[in-house]
Amino acid sequence: MPVSVKHNGRLEVPPTPPPSRPGNAMGPDLDVEHISARESHLAMLNVLEDFHQDRQFASQTNWAILNILEDFNSDKNLLTDTTKAVLNILEDLEEAKAKTEALNAELERRVVERTSELAHSEERFRLLVEGVTDYAIIALDPDGNVITWNAGAERIKGYQADEIVGQHFSRFYTAEERALGKPQQELETAMREGHAKDEGWRVRKDGSKFIADVVITALRDSQGELRGFVKLTRDITERKAAEAKAREALRQEMLLKEIHHRVKNNLQVISSLLYLQSTYIQDQNTLDILTESQSRVKSIALIHEKLYRSQNLEKLAFGDYVQDLLSEMIRTYRVQQEGIVLHSEVREIFLGIDTAIPCGLIINELVSNALKHAFPGTKRGEVWVKLHPAEANQYTLTVCDNGVGLPPDLDWQRSKSLGLKLVLDLTKQLDGKLEVASNQGTSVQITFVEVHYKKRD
């Protein structure tokens, strides 16, 4: 049988030469059947091969379709994720837009509110400046011309606003200062240093002068350009007068202190002279007189010493004075060694010098009398000095002791004793009332009012 060959992937049977009829034992019909069976077989093989190729192609197509579907699913997932991302972005944009709108609305509200507050602040500032009467608050342009004029400027300088706005501020200075160029110098100082201060004479509309405290401040914008000046002026004439008066009062106070100091020194000189004189005296009566006189001088000198050292030259802390006076009397009469005790009971009372000196002399006389006469022989006892406020601005001074008392026949109102006469005269000087009691000692009580200083003619 002839060999089959493939042509275009298919089995083909080469053409068979026509059978030779002679010598053919099978006969013509058998050959035909044989050829048909072979061709059918080949055709079936070709069909099977075509089916195999189609199946491979279908398989490849299916894989391709599956790959396409897988790619489609990936693209679908990517598209879904992209869509979600876009939706999230759109949602965020909507939220951001809403927040932006809310923020813009809030900013707009705040701008409106701030603008209103600024307008109110400007109005309040304007009313404040215009309502100030103790200070002249004046706005100047860069050349020094008046722009604004408040009520304080009108009161201090005497000009109405329409009289002065547009005028140069140098007209408030004296002619001498204008000739020296002082107004322009102050503007230049303010431009250079930011502000200028001055204190000096200024002129009102009516020509009268006053002492002014002036501050000129330069006004600049954010770029540093000069926009003008603000001038603040205060009338300090009365303050300067008060300061001068206070300085004069201080000078008088220092002078008065010096007077007290010198009087005290002079009285101490007198006391020293009395002491020196007493060293030459042999007569006891004369010696007692000199000692009493020395004690009186010391009591007055002590008052001047206290006033000199005091912060208040008009009033004397009388309790401290009595303590020092009794201590001085203890040294003078040497009573501590003899057993006589002095007590003071004086409240925190302040007396003027015209009252303190008579009271001090009275205490000195009464205590010295008690020390000399109340404790004969034993020289032991106690003496009290008391001063208390009474009714109706009165004071009660009491000097008492627990000694032997006054002699029964003594008429103290007509006594020839210098000490008692001095007590009576000083009591009259205080316009006081004197009472004496002698019962288990001696008690002298004086009720008086404080003597106020009267200017001498």
C-alpha positions as semicolon CSV with decimal commas, in nm:
position;residue;x (nm);y (nm);z (nm)
1;M;0,000;0,000;0,000
2;P;0,136;0,343;-0,079
3;V;0,271;0,546;0,217
4;S;0,052;0,834;0,338
5;V;0,198;1,181;0,369
6;K;0,081;1,488;0,559
7;H;-0,013;1,799;0,382
8;N;-0,103;2,099;0,588
9;G;-0,124;1,878;0,902
10;R;-0,361;1,631;0,742
11;L;-0,305;1,268;0,627
12;E;-0,333;1,220;0,261
13;V;-0,313;0,906;0,044
14;P;-0,109;0,937;-0,268
15;P;-0,295;0,864;-0,583
16;T;-0,312;0,500;-0,667
17;P;-0,240;0,398;-1,017
18;P;-0,525;0,224;-1,184
19;P;-0,512;-0,145;-1,113
20;S;-0,402;-0,368;-1,380
21;R;-0,683;-0,578;-1,457
22;P;-0,491;-0,867;-1,605
23;G;-0,355;-1,087;-1,344
24;N;-0,577;-0,952;-1,072
25;A;-0,700;-1,240;-0,883
26;M;-0,928;-1,049;-0,647
27;G;-1,130;-0,877;-0,901
28;P;-1,230;-0,524;-0,947
29;D;-1,498;-0,503;-0,676
30;L;-1,265;-0,605;-0,399
31;D;-1,015;-0,341;-0,486
32;V;-1,278;-0,070;-0,472
33;E;-1,397;-0,169;-0,126
34;H;-1,043;-0,186;-0,003
35;I;-0,972;0,163;-0,119
36;S;-1,291;0,309;0,044
37;A;-1,210;0,154;0,381
38;R;-0,867;0,301;0,377
39;E;-0,993;0,643;0,286
40;S;-1,255;0,630;0,561
41;H;-0,989;0,541;0,811
42;L;-0,775;0,828;0,703
43;A;-1,070;1,063;0,717
44;M;-1,148;0,952;1,069
45;L;-0,789;1,006;1,170
46;N;-0,804;1,352;1,021
47;V;-1,128;1,422;1,206
48;L;-0,974;1,308;1,531
49;E;-0,669;1,517;1,471
50;D;-0,883;1,817;1,391
51;F;-1,082;1,756;1,709
52;H;-0,758;1,742;1,912
53;Q;-0,639;2,064;1,760
54;D;-0,976;2,223;1,824
55;R;-0,969;2,101;2,182
56;Q;-0,621;2,249;2,237
57;F;-0,737;2,571;2,081
58;A;-1,048;2,569;2,302
59;S;-0,831;2,501;2,606
60;Q;-0,599;2,784;2,517
61;T;-0,901;3,002;2,456
62;N;-1,041;2,907;2,795
63;W;-0,712;2,994;2,965
64;A;-0,707;3,320;2,781
65;I;-1,065;3,386;2,886
66;L;-0,976;3,295;3,247
67;N;-0,676;3,529;3,236
68;I;-0,896;3,799;3,091
69;L;-1,155;3,739;3,362
70;E;-0,884;3,742;3,633
71;D;-0,745;4,064;3,492
72;F;-1,100;4,196;3,479
73;N;-1,154;4,105;3,846
74;S;-0,826;4,276;3,939
75;D;-0,926;4,581;3,740
76;K;-1,269;4,562;3,897
77;N;-1,117;4,547;4,250
78;L;-0,879;4,832;4,163
79;L;-1,171;5,027;4,023
80;T;-1,370;4,957;4,340
81;D;-1,080;5,068;4,563
82;T;-1,026;5,372;4,343
83;T;-1,397;5,455;4,359
84;K;-1,391;5,420;4,739
85;A;-1,081;5,639;4,759
86;V;-1,245;5,896;4,534
87;L;-1,560;5,881;4,747
88;N;-1,351;5,925;5,064
89;I;-1,170;6,215;4,906
90;L;-1,499;6,369;4,801
91;E;-1,636;6,313;5,152
92;D;-1,325;6,471;5,304
93;L;-1,355;6,758;5,061
94;E;-1,718;6,807;5,161
95;E;-1,624;6,800;5,530
96;A;-1,332;7,036;5,469
97;K;-1,560;7,262;5,272
98;A;-1,814;7,262;5,554
99;K;-1,540;7,337;5,808
100;T;-1,400;7,610;5,584
101;E;-1,744;7,765;5,548
102;A;-1,796;7,745;5,925
103;L;-1,450;7,895;5,983
104;N;-1,517;8,172;5,734
105;A;-1,849;8,242;5,902
106;E;-1,676;8,252;6,244
107;L;-1,401;8,476;6,107
108;E;-1,657;8,703;5,951
109;R;-1,848;8,717;6,279
110;R;-1,529;8,797;6,468
111;V;-1,431;9,061;6,215
112;V;-1,772;9,223;6,253
113;E;-1,750;9,196;6,631
114;R;-1,394;9,326;6,641
115;T;-1,481;9,609;6,407
116;S;-1,770;9,701;6,635
117;E;-1,547;9,679;6,942
118;L;-1,283;9,889;6,771
119;A;-1,542;10,147;6,679
120;H;-1,667;10,152;7,039
121;S;-1,308;10,171;7,166
122;E;-1,232;10,461;6,938
123;E;-1,550;10,631;7,052
124;R;-1,467;10,572;7,418
125;F;-1,112;10,695;7,361
126;R;-1,242;11,004;7,187
127;L;-1,490;11,072;7,468
128;L;-1,217;11,007;7,723
129;V;-0,974;11,248;7,560
130;E;-1,238;11,511;7,507
131;G;-1,369;11,471;7,863
132;V;-1,030;11,505;8,037
133;T;-1,007;11,846;8,200
134;D;-0,691;11,816;8,410
135;Y;-0,465;11,757;8,110
136;A;-0,437;11,929;7,775
137;I;-0,418;11,646;7,519
138;I;-0,328;11,788;7,178
139;A;-0,252;11,612;6,848
140;L;0,001;11,784;6,620
141;D;0,085;11,720;6,255
142;P;0,450;11,655;6,156
143;D;0,508;12,031;6,130
144;G;0,376;12,102;6,480
145;N;0,037;12,243;6,385
146;V;-0,259;12,169;6,616
147;I;-0,500;11,901;6,486
148;T;-0,718;11,823;6,790
149;W;-0,812;12,021;7,102
150;N;-0,973;11,869;7,411
151;A;-1,161;12,021;7,706
152;G;-0,849;12,014;7,924
153;A;-0,659;12,221;7,667
154;E;-0,946;12,469;7,656
155;R;-0,952;12,497;8,037
156;I;-0,577;12,525;8,084
157;K;-0,485;12,745;7,789
158;G;-0,808;12,941;7,742
159;Y;-0,849;12,887;7,364
160;Q;-1,157;12,745;7,195
161;A;-1,093;12,467;6,942
162;D;-1,184;12,680;6,640
163;E;-0,937;12,946;6,759
164;I;-0,635;12,720;6,775
165;V;-0,677;12,423;6,540
166;G;-0,438;12,472;6,249
167;Q;-0,214;12,708;6,452
168;H;0,145;12,619;6,542
169;F;0,188;12,498;6,899
170;S;0,479;12,739;6,960
171;R;0,230;13,014;7,042
172;F;0,193;12,858;7,390
173;Y;0,558;12,936;7,469
174;T;0,697;13,261;7,601
175;A;0,848;13,506;7,356
176;E;1,194;13,439;7,499
177;E;1,167;13,064;7,442
178;R;1,029;13,110;7,091
179;A;1,326;13,335;7,011
180;L;1,560;13,061;7,132
181;G;1,383;12,802;6,913
182;K;1,280;12,584;7,203
183;P;0,951;12,455;7,046
184;Q;1,136;12,318;6,741
185;Q;1,408;12,173;6,961
186;E;1,148;11,976;7,155
187;L;0,998;11,837;6,832
188;E;1,342;11,732;6,714
189;T;1,411;11,563;7,046
190;A;1,080;11,376;7,023
191;M;1,163;11,265;6,666
192;R;1,509;11,152;6,770
193;E;1,435;10,988;7,107
194;G;1,064;10,908;7,078
195;H;0,952;11,167;7,332
196;A;1,057;11,496;7,487
197;K;0,990;11,620;7,841
198;D;0,995;11,975;7,968
199;E;0,887;12,177;8,268
200;G;0,860;12,552;8,240
201;W;0,647;12,859;8,191
202;R;0,371;12,863;7,929
203;V;0,134;13,141;7,818
204;R;-0,247;13,137;7,819
205;K;-0,473;13,317;7,576
206;D;-0,515;13,610;7,816
207;G;-0,138;13,646;7,849
208;S;-0,112;13,500;8,200
209;K;0,160;13,248;8,268
210;F;0,152;12,908;8,435
211;I;0,407;12,637;8,509
212;A;0,352;12,341;8,276
213;D;0,468;11,982;8,281
214;V;0,490;11,886;7,911
215;V;0,549;11,553;7,733
216;I;0,565;11,539;7,350
217;T;0,555;11,192;7,191
218;A;0,633;11,119;6,824
219;L;0,380;10,904;6,635
220;R;0,514;10,672;6,361
221;D;0,344;10,413;6,140
222;S;0,456;10,052;6,089
223;Q;0,704;10,168;5,826
224;G;0,862;10,415;6,066
225;E;0,723;10,720;5,890
226;L;0,649;11,021;6,113
227;R;0,273;11,085;6,128
228;G;0,267;11,358;6,390
229;F;0,293;11,417;6,764
230;V;0,083;11,395;7,079
231;K;0,143;11,674;7,330
232;L;0,036;11,625;7,692
233;T;0,035;11,934;7,914
234;R;-0,049;11,965;8,283
235;D;-0,075;12,284;8,488
236;I;0,149;12,229;8,793
237;T;0,152;12,585;8,923
238;E;-0,037;12,494;9,241
239;R;0,178;12,187;9,296
240;K;0,493;12,395;9,264
241;A;0,352;12,647;9,510
242;A;0,269;12,364;9,752
243;E;0,619;12,224;9,713
244;A;0,766;12,565;9,783
245;K;0,542;12,598;10,086
246;A;0,646;12,253;10,207
247;R;1,012;12,343;10,161
248;E;0,956;12,661;10,358
249;A;0,774;12,466;10,632
250;L;1,064;12,221;10,643
251;R;1,305;12,510;10,666
252;Q;1,099;12,661;10,949
253;E;1,089;12,322;11,120
254;M;1,463;12,286;11,096
255;L;1,499;12,642;11,224
256;L;1,264;12,568;11,515
257;K;1,460;12,254;11,596
258;E;1,774;12,461;11,597
259;I;1,605;12,713;11,829
260;H;1,504;12,435;12,071
261;H;1,856;12,302;12,057
262;R;2,009;12,641;12,129
263;V;1,761;12,721;12,409
264;K;1,839;12,384;12,565
265;N;2,210;12,452;12,541
266;N;2,170;12,801;12,694
267;L;1,960;12,663;12,980
268;Q;2,223;12,398;13,041
269;V;2,481;12,672;13,060
270;I;2,264;12,851;13,317
271;S;2,223;12,526;13,510
272;S;2,598;12,473;13,504
273;L;2,657;12,829;13,628
274;L;2,414;12,771;13,914
275;Y;2,593;12,454;14,003
276;L;2,932;12,625;13,996
277;Q;2,794;12,905;14,211
278;S;2,659;12,656;14,461
279;T;3,007;12,514;14,515
280;Y;3,108;12,846;14,670
281;I;2,803;12,875;14,898
282;Q;2,829;12,773;15,260
283;D;2,483;12,886;15,374
284;Q;2,238;12,594;15,343
285;N;1,935;12,811;15,264
286;T;2,116;12,981;14,981
287;L;2,242;12,644;14,860
288;D;1,887;12,507;14,859
289;I;1,769;12,807;14,657
290;L;2,041;12,752;14,398
291;T;1,965;12,379;14,380
292;E;1,593;12,447;14,329
293;S;1,669;12,705;14,063
294;Q;1,899;12,460;13,887
295;S;1,624;12,196;13,895
296;R;1,374;12,440;13,745
297;V;1,612;12,529;13,464
298;K;1,674;12,161;13,393
299;S;1,301;12,089;13,374
300;I;1,262;12,357;13,105
301;A;1,577;12,251;12,921
302;L;1,452;11,892;12,915
303;I;1,136;12,002;12,733
304;H;1,338;12,176;12,462
305;E;1,564;11,873;12,435
306;K;1,261;11,646;12,387
307;L;1,108;11,873;12,124
308;Y;1,440;11,899;11,941
309;R;1,462;11,521;11,911
310;S;1,092;11,473;11,838
311;Q;0,943;11,431;11,490
312;N;0,652;11,651;11,600
313;L;0,765;11,997;11,703
314;E;0,416;12,104;11,805
315;K;0,339;11,826;12,055
316;L;0,546;11,669;12,331
317;A;0,504;11,306;12,442
318;F;0,448;11,405;12,803
319;G;0,472;11,055;12,952
320;D;0,832;11,015;12,830
321;Y;0,910;11,364;12,951
322;V;0,785;11,291;13,304
323;Q;0,995;10,974;13,319
324;D;1,310;11,163;13,220
325;L;1,226;11,452;13,454
326;L;1,191;11,222;13,755
327;S;1,515;11,046;13,665
328;E;1,693;11,382;13,658
329;M;1,544;11,476;13,995
330;I;1,663;11,147;14,142
331;R;2,016;11,236;14,037
332;T;1,983;11,596;14,159
333;Y;1,845;11,514;14,504
334;R;2,017;11,175;14,540
335;V;1,694;11,019;14,668
336;Q;1,761;10,668;14,538
337;Q;2,027;10,610;14,800
338;E;1,791;10,745;15,068
339;G;1,510;10,500;14,984
340;I;1,251;10,736;14,830
341;V;1,076;10,585;14,526
342;L;0,926;10,798;14,251
343;H;0,635;10,664;14,041
344;S;0,486;10,803;13,720
345;E;0,142;10,721;13,587
346;V;0,099;10,919;13,270
347;R;-0,097;10,788;12,974
348;E;0,001;10,848;12,613
349;I;-0,068;11,220;12,621
350;F;0,074;11,482;12,386
351;L;0,087;11,844;12,499
352;G;0,195;12,160;12,322
353;I;0,495;12,350;12,450
354;D;0,277;12,628;12,600
355;T;0,113;12,363;12,823
356;A;0,409;12,131;12,871
357;I;0,643;12,393;13,024
358;P;0,401;12,505;13,302
359;C;0,311;12,140;13,375
360;G;0,677;12,045;13,391
361;L;0,756;12,328;13,629
362;I;0,458;12,238;13,851
363;I;0,571;11,875;13,869
364;N;0,926;11,987;13,944
365;E;0,811;12,215;14,231
366;L;0,570;11,966;14,389
367;V;0,806;11,666;14,366
368;S;1,104;11,867;14,498
369;N;0,888;11,987;14,794
370;A;0,789;11,627;14,867
371;L;1,150;11,512;14,852
372;K;1,260;11,790;15,088
373;H;0,974;11,796;15,342
374;A;0,751;11,484;15,321
375;F;0,995;11,231;15,469
376;P;1,189;11,389;15,758
377;G;1,415;11,162;15,958
378;T;1,361;10,824;15,786
379;K;1,396;10,953;15,429
380;R;1,190;10,661;15,307
381;G;0,863;10,683;15,120
382;E;0,692;10,705;14,781
383;V;0,590;10,988;14,550
384;W;0,340;10,953;14,261
385;V;0,295;11,172;13,955
386;K;-0,029;11,110;13,764
387;L;-0,176;11,275;13,456
388;H;-0,506;11,160;13,303
389;P;-0,751;11,304;13,054
390;A;-1,069;11,437;13,211
391;E;-1,401;11,544;13,060
392;A;-1,444;11,825;12,806
393;N;-1,082;11,820;12,679
394;Q;-0,948;11,868;13,029
395;Y;-0,657;11,702;13,206
396;T;-0,603;11,615;13,572
397;L;-0,251;11,635;13,714
398;T;-0,194;11,480;14,057
399;V;0,125;11,482;14,264
400;C;0,095;11,295;14,594
401;D;0,309;11,122;14,856
402;N;0,271;10,906;15,164
403;G;0,476;11,134;15,386
404;V;0,393;11,335;15,697
405;G;0,158;11,577;15,522
406;L;0,135;11,954;15,539
407;P;0,168;12,145;15,869
408;P;-0,178;12,207;16,021
409;D;-0,127;12,582;16,037
410;L;-0,008;12,616;15,678
411;D;-0,224;12,836;15,455
412;W;-0,093;12,715;15,119
413;Q;-0,292;12,980;14,928
414;R;-0,105;13,260;15,113
415;S;0,223;13,085;15,165
416;K;0,540;13,284;15,127
417;S;0,717;12,980;14,984
418;L;0,854;13,055;14,637
419;G;0,768;12,704;14,524
420;L;0,399;12,722;14,621
421;K;0,367;13,074;14,478
422;L;0,515;12,943;14,152
423;V;0,263;12,655;14,150
424;L;-0,027;12,897;14,201
425;D;0,094;13,128;13,924
426;L;0,148;12,839;13,681
427;T;-0,200;12,701;13,758
428;K;-0,352;13,039;13,671
429;Q;-0,146;13,039;13,352
430;L;-0,312;12,705;13,263
431;D;-0,651;12,845;13,362
432;G;-0,671;12,550;13,600
433;K;-0,827;12,460;13,932
434;L;-0,600;12,359;14,221
435;E;-0,705;12,136;14,513
436;V;-0,484;12,034;14,808
437;A;-0,551;11,751;15,054
438;S;-0,335;11,644;15,347
439;N;-0,453;11,307;15,478
440;Q;-0,198;11,028;15,518
441;G;0,038;11,232;15,310
442;T;-0,010;11,523;15,075
443;S;-0,203;11,531;14,748
444;V;-0,212;11,823;14,506
445;Q;-0,456;11,796;14,215
446;I;-0,479;12,043;13,927
447;T;-0,749;12,028;13,659
448;F;-0,671;12,229;13,345
449;V;-0,727;12,258;12,973
450;E;-0,452;12,266;12,715
451;V;-0,326;12,613;12,635
452;H;-0,331;12,688;12,264
453;Y;-0,066;12,908;12,115
454;K;-0,167;13,269;12,063
455;K;0,029;13,482;11,825
456;R;0,205;13,763;12,006
457;D;0,165;14,119;11,887
